[in-house]
Amino acid sequence: MGFQDKRVVVVGGGLGGMAFMNAAQYAGVKNIQCYEQAHQFGEVGAGVDISANANRILDAFGLKESLLSRSSPQLPYYMQYHNYKSGEYLGHIEEFSEPHARLIHRAHLLDSLKEPVPKELLHLQKRLARLDRNTSPGAAPYTLHFEDGTTTDADIVIGCDGIKSRVRRELGFGDSPNYSGQVVYRGFVEYKDLPEETAKLLHNVVNFRGPKRHILCLPIGNPATKTDRIGVIGFMSEPIESWDSENWMARSDISSLHEHVKDWCPQVQDIIEGLQAGSPDDRMLKQALYVREPIEKWYEMKEGQKDAGIVLLGDAVHSTLPHQGQGVCMAIESGIALATILTHWKNDDLHAAFQFYQDLRKPRTDRVTKTSFEAGKLASSDDPDHLSETFNPQALMERMKWIMEYNVLDDLKSKGAEYMDFTESQI
Ligand SMILES: Cc1cc2nc3c(=O)[nH]c(=O)nc-3n(C[C@H](O)[C@H](O)[C@H](O)COP(=O)(O)OP(=O)(O)OC[C@H]3O[C@@H](n4cnc5c(N)ncnc54)[C@H](O)[C@@H]3O)c2cc1C
């Protein structure tokens, strides 16, 4: 049975929406289209860390080679920590499990996700303006209206339209995202723009741990494909200024980041100079971090219909602070869960299928949201004078194991055996 023949419309072609398109192909959703507001598929910001729990799913999609060619070669540790002032090594976190974390430029991850999706399923410059719930007999359950005046019909709408989600508002949630009080600076450094010793160090994932702020350096990309460079994220974990909530992202002078770290170790000064060398206008991205409170219901059913509805995925429903590197990873997990449920559900009760999706995903994503907030506090230090004595990377590792060691496909198969039919399935 299942819903694989229904008209499925995905709103938003970011990392979450594109991961869902891959999941849909893998699971066998047959009639699907994705609508993205931008004039091209693209990502802003530095690199992302895709951890084992998500890489296992991406590998199942057949993306392993494509991702490895664009991401960091295997690194010795998941992360290593250094004192902000002396540069001294403080400790490290071992890799969690196979497949190891992959550090990749956001745009390159999006490329890998986009390549296997047939072009005719992807539509650009389609900003959702309105969603009609049709009542006339014979009409499609939903009609989506885009800002360019075009429309499309759907039986199932999947809102992958990010933290400011329009689809979420359609479900009646008038809440606004909350400013976390945290600000990040995001940019890139080329290895050639660093002194040799610092370049060597930054072939590892390095966190310069300082008082209420830290600088995280991600060696993204692969030297073999000349995609290697360093994604630099400067996290300010206490309010440094008030923020205009209408404008979360801005270009900022690199000197503004430098102000916060000007008495830090020589390696951090090298990074600032590297950022400046690579930026023609001496500017980088500055972003306020917003997050939403978890919500009680992730979907809505079409009144009077068993097999039509609207459901949310990714930052639209489970946004999180980035301190455990899990926003994209959670969207990848939710994507394969939802696509599998839609294709393998035993009967035509979409309500039960959506509820199962929510019951499977919500406890985990709520916990990620909660613990990411706490992880942000631990990533910086409250006690800069006793960094070495008080720092316990083993404890940091233990508190994240449950995230990385999880296999969403195994969970789906064990909890869903009663409701889904996996015979003749590759899942
Ligand atoms: C500093 C920082 C570091 C991070 N690091 C990591 C990391 O290491 N690992 C990790 O897993 N996650 C990380 N994240 C989180 C991750 O970036 C997000 O969770 C992820 O990008 C969310 O994907 P999404 O597709 O749900 O939303 P988005 O990326 O916001 O995509 C939404 C898409 O929908 C489109 N859209 C919006 N409205 C409409 C509309 N009305 N009509 C049509 N299209 C629309 C948008 O243009 C966009 O393309 C980090 C986040 C930050 C801020």
The ligand as an SDF file (V2000), in Angstrom:
LIG
                    3D

 53 58  0  0  0  0  0  0  0  0999 V2000
   27.3350   28.2020   12.3190 C   0  0  0  0  0  0  0  0  0  0  0  0
   26.5820   26.9490   11.9630 C   0  0  0  0  0  0  0  0  0  0  0  0
   27.2800   25.7470   11.8610 C   0  0  0  0  0  0  0  0  0  0  0  0
   26.6030   24.5680   11.5720 C   0  0  0  0  0  0  0  0  0  0  0  0
   27.2990   23.4090   11.5020 N   0  0  0  0  0  0  0  0  0  0  0  0
   26.6540   22.2390   11.2690 C   0  0  0  0  0  0  0  0  0  0  0  0
   27.3880   21.0080   11.1930 C   0  0  0  0  0  0  0  0  0  0  0  0
   28.6140   20.9710   11.3340 O   0  0  0  0  0  0  0  0  0  0  0  0
   26.6890   19.8560   10.9660 N   0  0  0  0  0  0  0  0  0  0  0  0
   25.3210   19.8380   10.7960 C   0  0  0  0  0  0  0  0  0  0  0  0
   24.7420   18.7650   10.6060 O   0  0  0  0  0  0  0  0  0  0  0  0
   24.6100   21.0090   10.8610 N   0  0  0  0  0  0  0  0  0  0  0  0
   25.2350   22.1980   11.0770 C   0  0  0  0  0  0  0  0  0  0  0  0
   24.5210   23.3680   11.1320 N   0  0  0  0  0  0  0  0  0  0  0  0
   23.0490   23.3430   10.9790 C   0  0  0  0  0  0  0  0  0  0  0  0
   22.6020   23.3350    9.5240 C   0  0  0  0  0  0  0  0  0  0  0  0
   23.1990   24.3870    8.8140 O   0  0  0  0  0  0  0  0  0  0  0  0
   21.0850   23.4460    9.3920 C   0  0  0  0  0  0  0  0  0  0  0  0
   20.4620   22.6100   10.3270 O   0  0  0  0  0  0  0  0  0  0  0  0
   20.6470   23.0280    7.9970 C   0  0  0  0  0  0  0  0  0  0  0  0
   21.2520   23.8480    7.0280 O   0  0  0  0  0  0  0  0  0  0  0  0
   19.1330   23.1150    7.8780 C   0  0  0  0  0  0  0  0  0  0  0  0
   18.7370   22.6710    6.6100 O   0  0  0  0  0  0  0  0  0  0  0  0
   17.2440   22.9200    6.1110 P   0  0  0  0  0  0  0  0  0  0  0  0
   17.2390   22.4350    4.6980 O   0  0  0  0  0  0  0  0  0  0  0  0
   16.2730   22.3420    7.0690 O   0  0  0  0  0  0  0  0  0  0  0  0
   17.0320   24.4930    6.1590 O   0  0  0  0  0  0  0  0  0  0  0  0
   17.7330   25.6090    5.2930 P   0  0  0  0  0  0  0  0  0  0  0  0
   19.1610   25.3160    5.0970 O   0  0  0  0  0  0  0  0  0  0  0  0
   17.3750   26.9120    5.9160 O   0  0  0  0  0  0  0  0  0  0  0  0
   17.0450   25.4830    3.8660 O   0  0  0  0  0  0  0  0  0  0  0  0
   15.7260   25.9110    3.6350 C   0  0  0  0  0  0  0  0  0  0  0  0
   15.5430   26.1280    2.1370 C   0  0  0  0  0  0  0  0  0  0  0  0
   14.1860   26.4820    1.8970 O   0  0  0  0  0  0  0  0  0  0  0  0
   14.1510   27.5910    1.0060 C   0  0  0  0  0  0  0  0  0  0  0  0
   12.9110   28.3200    1.2980 N   0  0  0  0  0  0  0  0  0  0  0  0
   12.6270   29.0600    2.4010 C   0  0  0  0  0  0  0  0  0  0  0  0
   11.3890   29.5880    2.3070 N   0  0  0  0  0  0  0  0  0  0  0  0
   10.8780   29.1620    1.1180 C   0  0  0  0  0  0  0  0  0  0  0  0
    9.6420   29.3960    0.4580 C   0  0  0  0  0  0  0  0  0  0  0  0
    8.6740   30.1570    0.9930 N   0  0  0  0  0  0  0  0  0  0  0  0
    9.4400   28.8250   -0.7730 N   0  0  0  0  0  0  0  0  0  0  0  0
   10.4070   28.0450   -1.3410 C   0  0  0  0  0  0  0  0  0  0  0  0
   11.6100   27.8140   -0.7540 N   0  0  0  0  0  0  0  0  0  0  0  0
   11.8420   28.3580    0.4740 C   0  0  0  0  0  0  0  0  0  0  0  0
   15.4220   28.3750    1.3350 C   0  0  0  0  0  0  0  0  0  0  0  0
   15.8100   29.2160    0.2680 O   0  0  0  0  0  0  0  0  0  0  0  0
   16.4180   27.2480    1.5980 C   0  0  0  0  0  0  0  0  0  0  0  0
   17.0710   26.8130    0.4220 O   0  0  0  0  0  0  0  0  0  0  0  0
   25.1890   24.5680   11.3940 C   0  0  0  0  0  0  0  0  0  0  0  0
   24.4880   25.7790   11.4790 C   0  0  0  0  0  0  0  0  0  0  0  0
   25.1850   26.9530   11.7600 C   0  0  0  0  0  0  0  0  0  0  0  0
   24.4180   28.2400   11.8640 C   0  0  0  0  0  0  0  0  0  0  0  0
  1  2  1  0
  2  3  1  0
  2 52  2  0
  3  4  2  0
  4  5  1  0
  4 50  1  0
  5  6  2  0
  6  7  1  0
  6 13  1  0
  7  8  2  0
  7  9  1  0
  9 10  1  0
 10 11  2  0
 10 12  1  0
 12 13  2  0
 13 14  1  0
 14 15  1  0
 14 50  1  0
 15 16  1  0
 16 17  1  0
 16 18  1  0
 18 19  1  0
 18 20  1  0
 20 21  1  0
 20 22  1  0
 22 23  1  0
 23 24  1  0
 24 25  2  0
 24 26  1  0
 24 27  1  0
 27 28  1  0
 28 29  2  0
 28 30  1  0
 28 31  1  0
 31 32  1  0
 32 33  1  0
 33 34  1  0
 33 48  1  0
 34 35  1  0
 35 36  1  0
 35 46  1  0
 36 37  1  0
 36 45  1  0
 37 38  2  0
 38 39  1  0
 39 40  1  0
 39 45  2  0
 40 41  1  0
 40 42  2  0
 42 43  1  0
 43 44  2  0
 44 45  1  0
 46 47  1  0
 46 48  1  0
 48 49  1  0
 50 51  2  0
 51 52  1  0
 52 53  1  0
M  END
$$$$
